[in-house]
Amino acid sequence: MIEVDLLGKVVVVTGAGGRLGSRLVHRFADQGATIAAIVRSEQQARDIPFPPNAEGWAFPADVTNEKMVETTFKQIVDQFGRIDVLIHAVGMWKSNPMHDTSLEEWDKITSVNLRSAFLCFREAVRVMRVREGGRIIGFSALHGLEKGRAGQAAYSASKAGIIRLIESVASEYREQNVKAFAIAPSTILFSGKSEGEGVSVDQIIDLCLYLCTPSADALNGSTLRVDR
């Protein structure tokens, strides 16, 4: 597993109550980062298990709500004074034929996957661009990178949107030392046992850690395909 010295760095993890987000919180805290964990509810905020001796605080917020996102990022900056890394791990998946997909369902999937990314990326950029820069990591998927899949119009479209959003951030804020990256995994495997085709969660987190190092600077704006 990759080791990165993140002592003194403030890392914001959205979706921190989920399977991927909670693992990100633990690994980044183990590397010395101060963690601002954005979770879905007050209950998740109470239950999130930070590692022993970790510097971590939980912030409940609906990341599809503009005012709540603005308020939460302001609270984070007021408390820590900076944001060095944003890892946007919020997302949802649902399969349904397009002819059976309601506008409500389309709006929910695209809102959770793409609207939330725009809102969180925007608030992170507002902080990073006037300080020392920073890094933004968003999650696309093979469905967004390669080809939309049958039964997943909303998911594929929203994950493709993440890629264009990352590219725009990387291009627009290059001079302010804001780096942005997208990760496009296949199925993420969470147990140590074989679950079929996919990539382990530890490999995904190793990649996130690597993207926080100077060695990854040349990948600014890239989408990294992760599959086996």
TAHU-V186467 format. One record per residue. RES is the residue in three letters. PSI is psi as a letter, one per 30 degrees, with the letter a starting at -180 (NA if undefined). D_FIRST is the distance of its C-alpha to the first C-alpha in Angstrom with 1 decimal. Layout:
res->RES psi->PSI d_first->D_FIRST
res->RES psi->PSI d_first->D_FIRST
This chain:
res->MET psi->k d_first->0.0
res->ILE psi->k d_first->3.8
res->GLU psi->k d_first->6.5
res->VAL psi->k d_first->9.9
res->ASP psi->j d_first->13.2
res->LEU psi->g d_first->15.0
res->LEU psi->k d_first->17.7
res->GLY psi->f d_first->21.0
res->LYS psi->k d_first->19.7
res->VAL psi->k d_first->21.1
res->VAL psi->k d_first->19.0
res->VAL psi->k d_first->21.1
res->VAL psi->j d_first->19.7
res->THR psi->l d_first->22.4
res->GLY psi->g d_first->22.5
res->ALA psi->f d_first->20.7
res->GLY psi->f d_first->22.6
res->GLY psi->l d_first->21.3
res->ARG psi->e d_first->18.5
res->LEU psi->e d_first->16.3
res->GLY psi->e d_first->17.5
res->SER psi->e d_first->17.1
res->ARG psi->e d_first->13.4
res->LEU psi->e d_first->13.1
res->VAL psi->e d_first->15.4
res->HIS psi->e d_first->13.4
res->ARG psi->e d_first->10.0
res->PHE psi->e d_first->12.1
res->ALA psi->e d_first->14.4
res->ASP psi->f d_first->11.9
res->GLN psi->g d_first->11.4
res->GLY psi->g d_first->15.2
res->ALA psi->k d_first->16.5
res->THR psi->k d_first->19.9
res->ILE psi->k d_first->19.7
res->ALA psi->j d_first->22.8
res->ALA psi->j d_first->22.3
res->ILE psi->k d_first->24.9
res->VAL psi->l d_first->26.0
res->ARG psi->e d_first->28.9
res->SER psi->l d_first->31.2
res->GLU psi->e d_first->32.3
res->GLN psi->e d_first->31.3
res->GLN psi->e d_first->27.7
res->ALA psi->e d_first->27.8
res->ARG psi->e d_first->29.1
res->ASP psi->f d_first->26.6
res->ILE psi->k d_first->23.2
res->PRO psi->j d_first->21.3
res->PHE psi->k d_first->19.6
res->PRO psi->l d_first->17.5
res->PRO psi->k d_first->19.8
res->ASN psi->g d_first->20.8
res->ALA psi->k d_first->19.2
res->GLU psi->j d_first->21.4
res->GLY psi->k d_first->21.9
res->TRP psi->k d_first->24.9
res->ALA psi->k d_first->25.7
res->PHE psi->j d_first->28.2
res->PRO psi->k d_first->30.0
res->ALA psi->k d_first->31.2
res->ASP psi->j d_first->32.2
res->VAL psi->g d_first->30.4
res->THR psi->f d_first->33.1
res->ASN psi->j d_first->35.7
res->GLU psi->e d_first->36.3
res->LYS psi->e d_first->37.9
res->MET psi->e d_first->35.2
res->VAL psi->e d_first->32.4
res->GLU psi->e d_first->34.5
res->THR psi->e d_first->35.1
res->THR psi->e d_first->31.6
res->PHE psi->e d_first->30.2
res->LYS psi->e d_first->33.2
res->GLN psi->e d_first->32.4
res->ILE psi->e d_first->28.8
res->VAL psi->e d_first->30.2
res->ASP psi->e d_first->33.0
res->GLN psi->e d_first->30.7
res->PHE psi->f d_first->28.0
res->GLY psi->f d_first->29.9
res->ARG psi->l d_first->27.3
res->ILE psi->k d_first->24.6
res->ASP psi->e d_first->21.8
res->VAL psi->k d_first->19.7
res->LEU psi->k d_first->20.8
res->ILE psi->j d_first->18.6
res->HIS psi->j d_first->21.3
res->ALA psi->g d_first->20.0
res->VAL psi->k d_first->23.6
res->GLY psi->l d_first->25.0
res->MET psi->l d_first->27.3
res->TRP psi->k d_first->28.2
res->LYS psi->k d_first->31.6
res->SER psi->k d_first->33.5
res->ASN psi->k d_first->37.2
res->PRO psi->k d_first->39.8
res->MET psi->e d_first->40.8
res->HIS psi->f d_first->44.4
res->ASP psi->g d_first->43.5
res->THR psi->k d_first->41.2
res->SER psi->l d_first->43.0
res->LEU psi->e d_first->42.8
res->GLU psi->e d_first->41.5
res->GLU psi->e d_first->38.5
res->TRP psi->e d_first->37.9
res->ASP psi->e d_first->38.0
res->LYS psi->e d_first->35.7
res->ILE psi->e d_first->32.9
res->THR psi->f d_first->33.3
res->SER psi->e d_first->33.6
res->VAL psi->e d_first->30.4
res->ASN psi->e d_first->28.3
res->LEU psi->e d_first->30.1
res->ARG psi->e d_first->32.4
res->SER psi->e d_first->29.8
res->ALA psi->e d_first->27.6
res->PHE psi->e d_first->30.6
res->LEU psi->e d_first->31.5
res->CYS psi->e d_first->28.1
res->PHE psi->e d_first->27.5
res->ARG psi->e d_first->31.1
res->GLU psi->e d_first->30.8
res->ALA psi->e d_first->27.5
res->VAL psi->e d_first->29.2
res->ARG psi->e d_first->32.3
res->VAL psi->e d_first->30.3
res->MET psi->e d_first->28.1
res->ARG psi->f d_first->30.9
res->VAL psi->g d_first->33.0
res->ARG psi->b d_first->30.4
res->GLU psi->g d_first->27.8
res->GLY psi->a d_first->26.3
res->GLY psi->a d_first->23.0
res->ARG psi->k d_first->20.6
res->ILE psi->k d_first->21.3
res->ILE psi->k d_first->19.0
res->GLY psi->l d_first->20.9
res->PHE psi->j d_first->20.4
res->SER psi->b d_first->22.8
res->ALA psi->l d_first->22.7
res->LEU psi->e d_first->23.8
res->HIS psi->f d_first->27.2
res->GLY psi->f d_first->27.5
res->LEU psi->e d_first->26.2
res->GLU psi->e d_first->28.1
res->LYS psi->k d_first->31.0
res->GLY psi->k d_first->32.3
res->ARG psi->l d_first->32.7
res->ALA psi->k d_first->35.8
res->GLY psi->g d_first->36.0
res->GLN psi->h d_first->33.4
res->ALA psi->e d_first->35.4
res->ALA psi->e d_first->34.4
res->TYR psi->e d_first->30.7
res->SER psi->e d_first->30.6
res->ALA psi->e d_first->32.7
res->SER psi->e d_first->30.7
res->LYS psi->e d_first->27.4
res->ALA psi->e d_first->29.1
res->GLY psi->e d_first->30.4
res->ILE psi->e d_first->26.9
res->ILE psi->e d_first->26.5
res->ARG psi->e d_first->29.8
res->LEU psi->e d_first->29.2
res->ILE psi->e d_first->26.0
res->GLU psi->e d_first->27.9
res->SER psi->e d_first->30.8
res->VAL psi->e d_first->28.8
res->ALA psi->e d_first->27.1
res->SER psi->e d_first->30.6
res->GLU psi->e d_first->32.6
res->TYR psi->g d_first->30.6
res->ARG psi->e d_first->29.3
res->GLU psi->f d_first->31.8
res->GLN psi->g d_first->30.6
res->ASN psi->h d_first->27.0
res->VAL psi->j d_first->25.7
res->LYS psi->k d_first->23.0
res->ALA psi->k d_first->22.5
res->PHE psi->k d_first->20.3
res->ALA psi->k d_first->20.5
res->ILE psi->k d_first->18.0
res->ALA psi->i d_first->19.9
res->PRO psi->l d_first->18.1
res->SER psi->b d_first->20.0
res->THR psi->k d_first->19.8
res->ILE psi->k d_first->16.7
res->LEU psi->k d_first->16.0
res->PHE psi->f d_first->15.4
res->SER psi->l d_first->16.0
res->GLY psi->f d_first->14.4
res->LYS psi->l d_first->17.6
res->SER psi->k d_first->18.9
res->GLU psi->g d_first->20.5
res->GLY psi->a d_first->21.8
res->GLU psi->k d_first->20.8
res->GLY psi->a d_first->18.0
res->VAL psi->k d_first->14.3
res->SER psi->l d_first->11.9
res->VAL psi->e d_first->11.4
res->ASP psi->e d_first->7.7
res->GLN psi->e d_first->8.0
res->ILE psi->e d_first->10.7
res->ILE psi->e d_first->9.0
res->ASP psi->e d_first->6.4
res->LEU psi->e d_first->9.8
res->CYS psi->e d_first->11.6
res->LEU psi->e d_first->9.8
res->TYR psi->e d_first->10.5
res->LEU psi->f d_first->14.0
res->CYS psi->g d_first->14.5
res->THR psi->l d_first->14.6
res->PRO psi->f d_first->17.9
res->SER psi->f d_first->16.5
res->ALA psi->f d_first->16.7
res->ASP psi->e d_first->20.3
res->ALA psi->f d_first->21.9
res->LEU psi->g d_first->20.5
res->ASN psi->k d_first->22.6
res->GLY psi->f d_first->24.4
res->SER psi->l d_first->22.5
res->THR psi->k d_first->21.6
res->LEU psi->j d_first->18.4
res->ARG psi->k d_first->19.1
res->VAL psi->j d_first->16.3
res->ASP psi->l d_first->17.6
res->ARG psi->NA d_first->17.7
